[in-house]
Amino acid sequence: MLPASPEGQLPGGFLSEEQWKATVGAVQNLAQRVRAAGFPTTALEKQATHAAKDWLAAAVVSAVLPLPSVAAVRALAEALDSFPDLLPHLQTARAKALADDLPGRIPDGYNSEPGAGSGDEDPDAAWRRYTSYIRVTLRIRVTDEAQQELLQHLPLSVIDDLIDQGLIPTRNLAAADDRSLYLRARLTPAQVPTQLLAGLGWDDEIVRRGCITRLAEGDVTAIDDLSSYSPESGSLASQLRTVRESGDIPRSLMGRKWLWPVLEKIAPHSPVDLRAQKDFGSWFMVRRTIRMVRNGHLAQLHSEHDRADMFFQRAWDETRALQRLTAAARWEAMNIRAYLRLLSASPNPSYEDALMEIRPSSARERTGEDRLPPQPRANLERNREVIRRLQQRRESDYVLNPYVALGLQDLAPEPEWKDAWRTLRRRLSGEGEAMANQAKDAIQDEERGHAVPGSFRLPLSPEKWEMPPPGNAPFHEGAHPLPRRTGPATPDEREYARSQAAEDILRAACTGLGLPYAAGTSPVPPPESSSK
């Protein structure tokens, strides 16, 4: 117990009786508030009229510590008008701003003195987050760094509330832990790598991206599976169903290269605006024309000669349209025409005309051969040599391209052509079986290096007309944000940033007064000597 101050003498630290009375009144009011909250204040109330100013400051701070941190700071803030030296200057300003829930009153950059924190701890971090949180709720933009701090420290339910209210911009987020990955899925779902979806248990997105992969591979069954996973996915599925029903491909889809495989399957006979879509038109029509040649050969094997002639004629007609496209497509058209001239039903194939179709051209010509890459140019020269040798040998039954003759792509791998040949042999008889066997023998002769003059390459640039790799599909486009997995934030959770800032104010006050700090406890007041 501190002794009473002598008659007429002010306790230490007070400069006037007026100041002393105001301070004592503020202390008594604060004590009543703490006592009303259920915490003892007997020592403080007994010593309020006798204790020195520095002792009162320490005792007041000690008395409010059992209160919730925001309530404790609010109690200190109310005492500050009559007890202005209760807290350091910065903490005084922050306490008043926090009591009114208006941290924006404190200018940015008005921070603690260097070394004010303990160790590597940033003494201003909690206040900075509190200020940023209030700004976000008021739709005031904060920096990327400030937003990242909030995302890392606020309760997840609070962040989910802010996301649902559209208060968190979709900026790039680091994904170093489960929390960050969850927030990326909530804010920027397109940035979540496919291999991390399983860790999130995000089954809908796994299936949606799987559907995109299947579409890119040409799987038409994925169209109906895609509909329900996001508005964008539903819109795409609707467009593809319309194409499947109408047989016409709109320009908007022709420009999406990853969709070409499935578009080819659902609308193989679609008209194409060659002037508007040269890239798609070249790919689509070269493939379609060569497919007609292969179908013609299959019809021949089955002795459907009229049908074979129809396919070959359609292929011939398609080459006219190809003449209006890129140099690569034009040369493919001329190469196909040369091939078809050699397939004439006449016993005397048109070797001269075939050579004219793929005659060398100068750089001045529109179809300049020098525009082609090395490999197709080499294939062109090979085909010319094949025709010249046939012209000399006059072998009208020579198999120009045994792979194509079996209805396959040129240079199909051995398992593929053997399976095709075995299937055909089981189904064919007579002339068709003999033709299939002749094609098989020609492939084996070429593999052994015995084929003279060799097979006619069709197409010239097979890699250019291949299916686009499915890895180029935009798996992430159309990803819908992951639904929240937290409940609505509680009042305490919504006060978290403010509470943390309040705790830092209390911690700084205790440090300045030489008191230990532990939230929710009341440390022992300083010894009596401090009041003398």
C-alpha positions as CSV (number, residue, x, y, z in Angstrom):
1,M,0.0,0.0,0.0
2,L,1.2,3.5,-0.9
3,P,1.0,6.1,1.9
4,A,-1.3,9.0,1.5
5,S,0.2,12.2,0.1
6,P,1.0,14.8,2.7
7,E,-1.6,17.5,3.2
8,G,-1.3,20.1,0.5
9,Q,1.3,18.2,-1.4
10,L,0.6,16.8,-4.9
11,P,1.6,13.2,-5.7
12,G,4.8,12.9,-7.8
13,G,4.6,13.9,-11.5
14,F,1.6,16.2,-11.3
15,L,2.1,19.9,-12.1
16,S,-1.2,21.2,-10.8
17,E,-4.1,20.3,-8.7
18,E,-6.3,20.6,-11.7
19,Q,-4.3,18.1,-13.7
20,W,-4.2,15.8,-10.7
21,K,-8.0,15.9,-10.2
22,A,-8.7,15.3,-13.9
23,T,-6.3,12.3,-13.9
24,V,-7.8,10.9,-10.7
25,G,-11.3,11.3,-12.2
26,A,-10.3,9.5,-15.4
27,V,-8.7,6.7,-13.4
28,Q,-11.8,6.2,-11.2
29,N,-14.0,6.1,-14.3
30,L,-11.8,3.5,-15.9
31,A,-11.7,1.5,-12.7
32,Q,-15.5,1.4,-12.6
33,R,-15.6,0.2,-16.2
34,V,-13.2,-2.6,-15.6
35,R,-15.0,-3.6,-12.4
36,A,-18.3,-3.6,-14.3
37,A,-16.7,-6.1,-16.7
38,G,-16.1,-8.4,-13.7
39,F,-12.5,-7.8,-13.0
40,P,-11.1,-6.4,-9.6
41,T,-9.7,-2.9,-9.4
42,T,-9.5,-2.5,-5.6
43,A,-5.8,-1.5,-5.5
44,L,-6.2,1.0,-8.3
45,E,-9.2,2.6,-6.7
46,K,-7.6,2.8,-3.3
47,Q,-4.4,4.4,-4.6
48,A,-6.0,6.7,-7.2
49,T,-5.9,9.8,-5.0
50,H,-2.4,9.2,-3.5
51,A,-0.2,7.5,-6.2
52,A,2.3,9.2,-8.3
53,K,1.5,9.8,-11.9
54,D,3.9,7.1,-13.3
55,W,2.5,4.5,-10.9
56,L,-1.0,5.4,-11.9
57,A,-0.2,5.0,-15.6
58,A,1.3,1.5,-15.0
59,A,-1.7,0.5,-12.8
60,V,-4.2,1.8,-15.3
61,V,-2.7,-0.3,-18.1
62,S,-2.4,-3.3,-15.8
63,A,-6.1,-2.9,-14.9
64,V,-7.4,-3.0,-18.5
65,L,-5.4,-6.0,-19.7
66,P,-7.9,-8.6,-18.6
67,L,-10.5,-7.0,-20.9
68,P,-10.8,-8.0,-24.6
69,S,-8.1,-6.1,-26.4
70,V,-10.4,-3.7,-28.3
71,A,-12.4,-2.9,-25.1
72,A,-9.1,-2.4,-23.2
73,V,-7.8,0.1,-25.8
74,R,-11.2,1.8,-25.9
75,A,-11.0,2.3,-22.1
76,L,-7.5,3.7,-22.3
77,A,-8.6,6.0,-25.2
78,E,-11.4,7.5,-23.1
79,A,-9.0,8.2,-20.3
80,L,-6.5,9.9,-22.6
81,D,-8.2,13.3,-22.6
82,S,-7.7,13.7,-18.9
83,F,-4.5,11.6,-18.7
84,P,-2.7,12.6,-21.9
85,D,0.7,11.1,-20.8
86,L,-0.9,7.6,-20.2
87,L,0.6,6.2,-23.5
88,P,3.4,7.2,-25.8
89,H,2.5,9.6,-28.5
90,L,2.1,7.1,-31.4
91,Q,0.1,4.7,-29.3
92,T,-2.1,7.6,-28.1
93,A,-3.0,8.4,-31.7
94,R,-3.6,4.8,-32.6
95,A,-5.7,4.1,-29.5
96,K,-8.0,7.0,-30.3
97,A,-8.3,6.0,-34.0
98,L,-8.9,2.3,-33.0
99,A,-11.6,3.3,-30.5
100,D,-13.5,5.0,-33.3
101,D,-12.6,2.2,-35.8
102,L,-11.1,4.9,-38.1
103,P,-7.4,3.8,-38.6
104,G,-7.2,6.0,-41.7
105,R,-6.8,9.0,-39.4
106,I,-3.2,7.9,-38.9
107,P,-1.1,8.9,-41.9
108,D,0.7,6.1,-43.7
109,G,4.4,6.1,-42.7
110,Y,3.7,7.3,-39.2
111,N,5.3,4.3,-37.6
112,S,7.2,3.2,-34.5
113,E,10.7,4.2,-33.8
114,P,13.4,1.9,-35.2
115,G,14.1,-0.9,-32.8
116,A,10.7,-0.6,-31.1
117,G,9.9,-4.2,-31.7
118,S,11.4,-7.3,-30.1
119,G,13.8,-9.3,-32.3
120,D,12.7,-9.4,-35.9
121,E,9.1,-8.6,-35.1
122,D,7.5,-5.7,-37.0
123,P,5.8,-3.5,-34.3
124,D,3.6,-1.9,-37.0
125,A,2.5,-5.0,-38.9
126,A,-0.8,-5.5,-37.1
127,W,-1.7,-1.8,-37.4
128,R,-0.9,-1.9,-41.1
129,R,-3.1,-4.9,-41.6
130,Y,-5.9,-3.3,-39.6
131,T,-5.7,-0.2,-41.8
132,S,-5.6,-2.2,-45.0
133,Y,-8.6,-4.3,-43.9
134,I,-10.7,-1.2,-43.2
135,R,-9.7,0.2,-46.5
136,V,-10.7,-3.0,-48.3
137,T,-14.1,-3.0,-46.6
138,L,-14.6,0.6,-47.8
139,R,-13.6,-0.4,-51.4
140,I,-10.4,1.6,-51.2
141,R,-7.6,0.0,-53.3
142,V,-4.6,-1.3,-51.3
143,T,-1.2,-2.3,-52.7
144,D,-0.4,-5.9,-53.7
145,E,1.8,-6.3,-50.7
146,A,-0.9,-5.1,-48.3
147,Q,-3.5,-7.5,-49.9
148,Q,-1.1,-10.3,-49.6
149,E,-0.6,-9.6,-45.9
150,L,-4.3,-9.7,-45.4
151,L,-4.7,-13.0,-47.3
152,Q,-2.0,-14.5,-45.1
153,H,-3.2,-13.3,-41.7
154,L,-7.0,-12.7,-41.6
155,P,-9.2,-15.6,-40.7
156,L,-10.2,-17.6,-43.8
157,S,-13.9,-17.0,-43.2
158,V,-13.3,-13.2,-43.3
159,I,-11.4,-13.5,-46.5
160,D,-14.1,-15.6,-48.0
161,D,-16.7,-12.9,-47.0
162,L,-14.6,-10.3,-48.7
163,I,-14.2,-12.4,-51.8
164,D,-18.0,-13.0,-52.0
165,Q,-18.6,-9.3,-51.7
166,G,-16.2,-8.6,-54.5
167,L,-13.8,-6.7,-52.3
168,I,-10.6,-8.7,-53.1
169,P,-9.2,-8.0,-56.6
170,T,-8.0,-11.0,-58.5
171,R,-4.3,-10.4,-58.5
172,N,-1.5,-12.9,-58.8
173,L,-1.0,-15.0,-55.6
174,A,1.8,-17.1,-54.4
175,A,0.9,-20.7,-53.7
176,A,3.4,-21.9,-51.3
177,D,1.0,-23.6,-48.9
178,D,-2.5,-25.1,-48.7
179,R,-4.1,-21.7,-47.6
180,S,-2.6,-19.8,-50.6
181,L,-3.6,-22.6,-53.0
182,Y,-7.2,-22.5,-51.7
183,L,-7.3,-18.7,-52.1
184,R,-5.9,-19.0,-55.7
185,A,-8.7,-21.4,-56.4
186,R,-11.2,-18.9,-55.0
187,L,-9.7,-15.8,-56.7
188,T,-7.8,-16.9,-59.8
189,P,-8.9,-20.4,-60.5
190,A,-7.3,-20.4,-64.0
191,Q,-3.9,-20.1,-62.3
192,V,-4.2,-23.3,-60.3
193,P,-2.1,-26.0,-62.0
194,T,-4.0,-29.1,-63.0
195,Q,-1.8,-31.4,-61.0
196,L,-2.8,-29.5,-57.8
197,L,-6.5,-29.9,-58.2
198,A,-6.7,-33.3,-56.5
199,G,-5.0,-31.8,-53.4
200,L,-7.9,-29.4,-53.2
201,G,-10.5,-32.1,-53.7
202,W,-11.9,-30.0,-56.5
203,D,-13.6,-32.7,-58.5
204,D,-15.7,-30.5,-60.7
205,E,-12.7,-28.6,-62.0
206,I,-10.8,-31.9,-62.6
207,V,-13.7,-33.2,-64.7
208,R,-14.1,-29.9,-66.5
209,R,-10.4,-29.8,-67.5
210,G,-10.7,-33.5,-68.4
211,C,-13.5,-32.6,-70.8
212,I,-11.3,-29.9,-72.4
213,T,-8.5,-32.4,-72.9
214,R,-11.0,-34.9,-74.5
215,L,-12.3,-32.2,-76.8
216,A,-8.7,-31.3,-77.8
217,E,-8.2,-35.0,-78.7
218,G,-11.3,-35.0,-80.8
219,D,-13.6,-36.9,-78.4
220,V,-17.1,-35.8,-79.4
221,T,-18.7,-37.4,-76.3
222,A,-17.0,-34.6,-74.2
223,I,-19.4,-32.0,-75.7
224,D,-22.4,-33.2,-73.6
225,D,-20.2,-33.8,-70.5
226,L,-18.9,-30.2,-70.5
227,S,-22.2,-28.3,-70.1
228,S,-22.6,-28.0,-66.4
229,Y,-19.2,-26.9,-65.1
230,S,-19.2,-23.2,-65.7
231,P,-21.1,-20.6,-67.8
232,E,-18.2,-20.5,-70.3
233,S,-18.1,-24.2,-70.6
234,G,-21.9,-24.4,-71.1
235,S,-21.7,-21.8,-73.8
236,L,-18.9,-23.7,-75.6
237,A,-20.9,-26.9,-75.3
238,S,-23.9,-25.2,-76.8
239,Q,-22.0,-23.9,-79.7
240,L,-20.5,-27.3,-80.5
241,R,-23.9,-29.0,-80.3
242,T,-25.2,-26.4,-82.9
243,V,-22.3,-27.3,-85.1
244,R,-23.0,-31.0,-84.8
245,E,-26.6,-30.5,-85.7
246,S,-26.1,-28.0,-88.5
247,G,-22.9,-29.3,-90.0
248,D,-21.6,-25.7,-90.3
249,I,-18.6,-24.3,-88.4
250,P,-18.8,-20.6,-87.4
251,R,-15.7,-18.4,-87.8
252,S,-15.6,-17.9,-84.0
253,L,-14.7,-21.5,-83.5
254,M,-12.4,-21.9,-86.5
255,G,-10.0,-19.5,-84.8
256,R,-9.6,-21.8,-81.8
257,K,-7.0,-24.2,-82.9
258,W,-7.3,-26.6,-80.0
259,L,-10.9,-27.3,-81.2
260,W,-10.0,-28.3,-84.7
261,P,-9.9,-32.1,-84.0
262,V,-13.5,-32.2,-82.6
263,L,-14.7,-29.7,-85.3
264,E,-13.4,-32.0,-88.0
265,K,-15.3,-34.9,-86.5
266,I,-18.7,-33.3,-85.9
267,A,-18.7,-31.2,-89.2
268,P,-16.4,-33.0,-91.7
269,H,-18.2,-31.5,-94.7
270,S,-18.6,-27.9,-93.4
271,P,-18.1,-25.1,-95.9
272,V,-15.1,-22.9,-95.1
273,D,-14.6,-19.2,-95.8
274,L,-11.1,-19.5,-97.2
275,R,-10.4,-15.8,-97.3
276,A,-11.3,-15.2,-93.7
277,Q,-9.8,-18.4,-92.2
278,K,-6.8,-19.4,-94.2
279,D,-5.1,-21.3,-91.4
280,F,-8.1,-23.4,-90.5
281,G,-9.2,-23.7,-94.1
282,S,-5.8,-25.0,-95.2
283,W,-5.6,-27.6,-92.4
284,F,-9.3,-28.6,-92.7
285,M,-9.4,-28.9,-96.5
286,V,-6.0,-30.6,-97.0
287,R,-7.0,-33.2,-94.5
288,R,-10.4,-33.6,-96.0
289,T,-9.1,-33.9,-99.5
290,I,-6.5,-36.6,-98.5
291,R,-9.2,-38.4,-96.5
292,M,-11.3,-38.6,-99.7
293,V,-8.4,-40.2,-101.6
294,R,-8.0,-42.8,-98.8
295,N,-11.8,-43.4,-98.8
296,G,-11.6,-43.9,-102.6
297,H,-8.9,-46.6,-102.2
298,L,-11.0,-48.3,-99.5
299,A,-14.0,-48.3,-101.9
300,Q,-11.7,-49.8,-104.6
301,L,-10.7,-52.6,-102.2
302,H,-14.3,-53.5,-101.7
303,S,-14.9,-53.4,-105.5
304,E,-17.2,-50.3,-105.1
305,H,-15.8,-48.7,-108.2
306,D,-18.5,-46.1,-108.7
307,R,-18.1,-45.0,-105.1
308,A,-14.3,-44.9,-105.5
309,D,-14.7,-42.7,-108.6
310,M,-17.0,-40.4,-106.6
311,F,-14.4,-39.9,-103.8
312,F,-11.6,-39.4,-106.3
313,Q,-13.7,-36.8,-108.2
314,R,-14.5,-35.0,-104.9
315,A,-10.9,-34.9,-104.0
316,W,-10.1,-33.4,-107.4
317,D,-12.7,-30.8,-107.0
318,E,-11.4,-29.8,-103.5
319,T,-8.0,-29.2,-104.9
320,R,-9.4,-26.2,-106.9
321,A,-10.3,-24.5,-103.6
322,L,-6.9,-25.3,-102.1
323,Q,-5.2,-23.4,-104.9
324,R,-6.5,-20.2,-103.2
325,L,-4.8,-20.8,-99.9
326,T,-1.3,-20.7,-98.5
327,A,1.8,-21.9,-100.5
328,A,1.9,-25.1,-98.4
329,A,-1.8,-25.9,-99.2
330,R,-1.4,-25.0,-102.9
331,W,1.5,-27.4,-103.2
332,E,-0.4,-30.1,-101.5
333,A,-3.3,-29.5,-104.0
334,M,-0.9,-29.9,-106.9
335,N,0.6,-33.0,-105.4
336,I,-2.8,-34.6,-104.9
337,R,-3.7,-33.8,-108.5
338,A,-0.5,-35.4,-109.7
339,Y,-1.4,-38.5,-107.6
340,L,-4.9,-38.6,-109.0
341,R,-3.7,-38.4,-112.6
342,L,-1.6,-41.5,-112.0
343,L,-4.7,-43.3,-110.7
344,S,-6.6,-42.9,-114.0
345,A,-8.7,-45.9,-115.0
346,S,-7.0,-45.7,-118.3
347,P,-4.3,-48.3,-119.0
348,N,-2.0,-45.4,-119.8
349,P,-1.7,-43.1,-116.8
350,S,-0.9,-39.4,-117.5
351,Y,2.8,-39.3,-116.4
352,E,3.4,-36.1,-118.3
353,D,0.4,-34.4,-116.9
354,A,1.3,-35.6,-113.4
355,L,4.8,-34.1,-113.8
356,M,3.3,-30.8,-115.0
357,E,1.2,-30.6,-111.9
358,I,4.3,-30.6,-109.6
359,R,6.8,-29.1,-112.0
360,P,9.5,-26.9,-110.4
361,S,8.6,-23.3,-110.1
362,S,10.6,-20.1,-109.9
363,A,10.7,-17.7,-107.0
364,R,8.6,-15.3,-109.1
365,E,5.6,-17.6,-109.3
366,R,2.8,-17.3,-106.8
367,T,3.4,-21.0,-105.9
368,G,7.1,-20.6,-105.5
369,E,8.6,-23.8,-104.3
370,D,11.3,-21.9,-102.4
371,R,8.6,-20.9,-99.9
372,L,8.4,-24.5,-98.6
373,P,10.5,-25.9,-95.8
374,P,13.2,-28.4,-96.7
375,Q,11.3,-31.6,-96.0
376,P,8.3,-30.9,-98.3
377,R,10.7,-29.7,-100.9
378,A,12.6,-33.0,-100.6
379,N,9.3,-34.9,-100.9
380,L,8.3,-33.0,-104.0
381,E,11.6,-33.9,-105.7
382,R,11.1,-37.5,-104.6
383,N,7.6,-37.6,-106.1
384,R,8.9,-36.2,-109.4
385,E,11.6,-39.0,-109.5
386,V,8.9,-41.6,-108.7
387,I,6.9,-40.4,-111.7
388,R,9.9,-40.3,-114.0
389,R,10.9,-43.9,-113.1
390,L,7.3,-45.1,-113.6
391,Q,7.2,-43.3,-116.9
392,Q,10.2,-45.3,-118.0
393,R,9.0,-48.6,-116.7
394,R,5.3,-48.2,-117.6
395,E,4.0,-50.2,-114.6
396,S,0.3,-49.3,-114.6
397,D,-0.4,-51.5,-111.6
398,Y,2.3,-50.0,-109.4
399,V,1.1,-49.1,-105.9
400,L,1.8,-45.4,-105.7
401,N,1.4,-45.2,-101.9
402,P,0.7,-48.6,-100.2
403,Y,-0.3,-47.0,-96.9
404,V,-2.9,-44.7,-98.6
405,A,-4.0,-47.7,-100.7
406,L,-5.0,-49.4,-97.4
407,G,-6.9,-46.4,-96.4
408,L,-4.2,-45.3,-93.9
409,Q,-2.1,-42.2,-93.3
410,D,1.2,-42.2,-95.2
411,L,4.0,-44.0,-93.3
412,A,1.6,-45.4,-90.7
413,P,3.5,-47.3,-88.0
414,E,3.9,-51.1,-88.5
415,P,1.3,-52.2,-85.8
416,E,-1.3,-49.9,-87.4
417,W,-0.8,-50.9,-91.0
418,K,-0.6,-54.6,-90.1
419,D,-3.8,-54.5,-88.1
420,A,-5.5,-52.7,-91.0
421,W,-4.3,-55.2,-93.5
422,R,-5.4,-58.2,-91.4
423,T,-8.8,-56.7,-90.9
424,L,-9.2,-56.1,-94.7
425,R,-8.0,-59.5,-95.6
426,R,-10.7,-61.1,-93.4
427,R,-13.4,-59.0,-95.1
428,L,-12.1,-59.0,-98.7
429,S,-11.9,-61.6,-101.4
430,G,-10.8,-61.8,-105.0
431,E,-9.5,-58.6,-106.5
432,G,-9.8,-56.6,-103.3
433,E,-7.8,-59.1,-101.3
434,A,-5.1,-59.2,-104.0
435,M,-4.9,-55.4,-103.9
436,A,-4.5,-55.4,-100.1
437,N,-1.8,-58.0,-100.3
438,Q,0.0,-56.1,-103.0
439,A,-0.1,-53.0,-100.8
440,K,1.3,-55.0,-97.9
441,D,4.1,-56.4,-100.0
442,A,5.0,-52.9,-101.2
443,I,5.2,-51.6,-97.6
444,Q,7.5,-54.5,-96.7
445,D,9.7,-54.0,-99.8
446,E,10.1,-50.4,-98.9
447,E,10.9,-51.1,-95.3
448,R,13.6,-53.5,-96.5
449,G,14.9,-51.0,-99.0
450,H,13.9,-53.1,-102.0
451,A,11.2,-50.8,-103.5
452,V,12.0,-49.2,-106.8
453,P,11.2,-46.5,-107.5
454,G,9.6,-46.1,-104.0
455,S,6.3,-44.7,-102.8
456,F,4.7,-41.4,-103.7
457,R,4.6,-39.2,-100.6
458,L,1.1,-38.0,-99.7
459,P,1.0,-35.4,-98.1
460,L,4.2,-33.5,-98.7
461,S,4.2,-32.0,-95.1
462,P,2.5,-34.6,-92.9
463,E,3.5,-32.8,-89.6
464,K,1.8,-29.6,-90.8
465,W,-1.6,-31.3,-91.2
466,E,-1.5,-33.4,-88.0
467,M,-3.9,-32.9,-85.2
468,P,-2.9,-30.0,-82.9
469,P,-1.4,-31.4,-79.7
470,P,-4.0,-31.5,-76.9
471,G,-1.4,-29.9,-74.6
472,N,-2.1,-26.6,-76.3
473,A,-5.7,-26.6,-75.2
474,P,-6.7,-23.7,-72.8
475,F,-7.4,-26.0,-69.9
476,H,-7.6,-23.0,-67.5
477,E,-10.0,-20.8,-69.5
478,G,-13.5,-20.9,-68.2
479,A,-12.5,-22.1,-64.7
480,H,-15.2,-21.1,-62.2
481,P,-14.0,-20.1,-58.7
482,L,-13.9,-22.8,-56.1
483,P,-17.0,-22.5,-53.9
484,R,-16.1,-21.3,-50.4
485,R,-15.5,-24.0,-47.8
486,T,-15.9,-21.8,-44.7
487,G,-19.0,-20.6,-42.9
488,P,-19.9,-16.9,-42.6
489,A,-17.4,-15.0,-40.4
490,T,-18.3,-14.6,-36.8
491,P,-18.3,-11.1,-35.2
492,D,-15.1,-12.0,-33.4
493,E,-13.5,-13.1,-36.7
494,R,-14.5,-9.9,-38.3
495,E,-12.9,-8.0,-35.4
496,Y,-9.6,-10.0,-35.8
497,A,-7.6,-7.3,-37.5
498,R,-8.7,-4.7,-35.1
499,S,-8.1,-7.0,-32.1
500,Q,-4.5,-7.7,-33.3
501,A,-3.8,-4.0,-33.7
502,A,-5.2,-3.4,-30.2
503,E,-3.0,-6.0,-28.7
504,D,0.0,-4.3,-30.3
505,I,-1.0,-1.0,-28.7
506,L,-1.3,-2.7,-25.3
507,R,2.0,-4.5,-25.8
508,A,3.7,-1.2,-26.7
509,A,2.2,0.5,-23.6
510,C,3.4,-2.3,-21.3
511,T,6.9,-2.1,-22.9
512,G,7.0,1.6,-22.3
513,L,6.0,1.2,-18.7
514,G,8.3,-1.7,-17.9
515,L,5.4,-4.1,-17.6
516,P,5.3,-7.7,-18.9
517,Y,2.6,-8.3,-21.5
518,A,0.3,-11.2,-21.9
519,A,-3.1,-10.7,-23.4
520,G,-6.0,-11.3,-21.0
521,T,-3.9,-11.1,-17.8
522,S,-3.2,-8.3,-15.3
523,P,0.5,-8.0,-14.4
524,V,1.7,-7.0,-10.9
525,P,1.8,-3.2,-10.7
526,P,5.3,-1.6,-10.3
527,P,6.8,-1.3,-6.8
528,E,5.8,1.5,-4.5
529,S,9.1,3.3,-5.1
530,S,8.0,4.3,-8.5
531,S,5.4,6.6,-7.0
532,K,7.8,8.6,-4.8
